[in-house]
């Protein structure tokens, strides 16, 4: 993969991870207002953004498995950090929304 292509991939990871994290926080805000259907829909959108990232990562893994190593740059590490933060935030927020639902009897 060329450097430009790799930079595009990295920014796709960062962009989708950021979108997923933002949607998860929007879902939490909706749940805090008792708008659980909206919260569930936002979480589904967050899942879709994370699926986009997973697709990109799968391509990178397949490239490496085929013997074409991916150069690990600080930018790639930064992208992976964004992704892990997004996944962890979404997981915690899902738990918080479940608690909101339980407290509200939903």
LINTA-V729068 format. One record per residue. RES is the residue in three letters. SS is DSSP state (@ for helix, = for strand, . for the rest). PHI is phi in radians with two decimals (none if undefined). OMEGA is omega in whole degrees, -180 to 180 (999 if undefined). Layout:
RES&SS&PHI&OMEGA ; RES&SS&PHI&OMEGA
This chain:
UNK&.&none&179 ; UNK&.&-1.29&179 ; UNK&@&-1.05&180 ; UNK&@&-1.11&178 ; UNK&@&-1.05&-180 ; UNK&@&-1.15&178 ; UNK&@&-1.12&177 ; UNK&@&-1.11&179 ; UNK&@&-1.10&-179 ; UNK&@&-1.06&-179 ; UNK&@&-1.24&173 ; UNK&@&-1.18&177 ; UNK&@&-1.09&-179 ; UNK&@&-1.08&-178 ; UNK&@&-1.10&179 ; UNK&@&-1.19&178 ; UNK&@&-1.13&178 ; UNK&@&-1.10&178 ; UNK&@&-1.09&-180 ; UNK&@&-1.07&-179 ; UNK&@&-1.13&179 ; UNK&@&-1.09&178 ; UNK&@&-1.12&178 ; UNK&@&-1.11&178 ; UNK&@&-1.19&174 ; UNK&@&-1.09&178 ; UNK&@&-1.08&178 ; UNK&@&-1.10&178 ; UNK&@&-1.07&178 ; UNK&@&-1.09&180 ; UNK&@&-1.11&179 ; UNK&@&-1.12&177 ; UNK&.&-1.63&180 ; UNK&.&1.41&-179 ; UNK&.&-1.62&-172 ; UNK&@&-1.26&177 ; UNK&@&-1.12&177 ; UNK&@&-1.10&180 ; UNK&@&-1.06&180 ; UNK&@&-1.10&179 ; UNK&@&-1.13&178 ; UNK&@&-1.12&177 ; UNK&@&-1.14&176 ; UNK&@&-1.12&177 ; UNK&@&-1.12&177 ; UNK&@&-1.10&177 ; UNK&@&-1.03&180 ; UNK&@&-1.09&178 ; UNK&@&-1.10&179 ; UNK&@&-1.21&175 ; UNK&@&-1.12&176 ; UNK&@&-1.06&179 ; UNK&@&-1.14&-180 ; UNK&@&-1.04&178 ; UNK&@&-1.07&179 ; UNK&@&-1.12&180 ; UNK&@&-1.10&179 ; UNK&@&-1.06&178 ; UNK&@&-1.07&179 ; UNK&@&-1.12&179 ; UNK&@&-1.13&179 ; UNK&@&-1.10&177 ; UNK&@&-1.07&-179 ; UNK&@&-1.16&178 ; UNK&@&-1.10&179 ; UNK&.&-1.47&177 ; UNK&.&1.63&178 ; UNK&.&-1.76&-175 ; UNK&.&-1.20&175 ; UNK&.&-1.62&177 ; UNK&.&-1.26&179 ; UNK&.&-1.59&-180 ; UNK&.&-1.88&176 ; UNK&@&-1.06&178 ; UNK&@&-1.13&177 ; UNK&@&-1.14&178 ; UNK&@&-1.07&178 ; UNK&@&-1.06&179 ; UNK&@&-1.09&179 ; UNK&@&-1.13&177 ; UNK&@&-1.10&177 ; UNK&@&-1.04&-179 ; UNK&@&-1.10&-179 ; UNK&@&-1.09&178 ; UNK&@&-1.12&180 ; UNK&@&-1.13&-180 ; UNK&@&-1.10&-179 ; UNK&@&-1.14&178 ; UNK&@&-1.06&-178 ; UNK&@&-1.09&180 ; UNK&@&-1.08&179 ; UNK&@&-1.15&-180 ; UNK&@&-1.16&176 ; UNK&@&-1.01&178 ; UNK&@&-1.14&179 ; UNK&@&-1.15&179 ; UNK&@&-1.16&176 ; UNK&@&-1.04&178 ; UNK&@&-1.14&177 ; UNK&@&-1.02&180 ; UNK&@&-1.08&-179 ; UNK&@&-1.12&179 ; UNK&@&-1.11&-180 ; UNK&@&-1.46&179 ; UNK&.&1.25&-179 ; UNK&.&-1.70&999
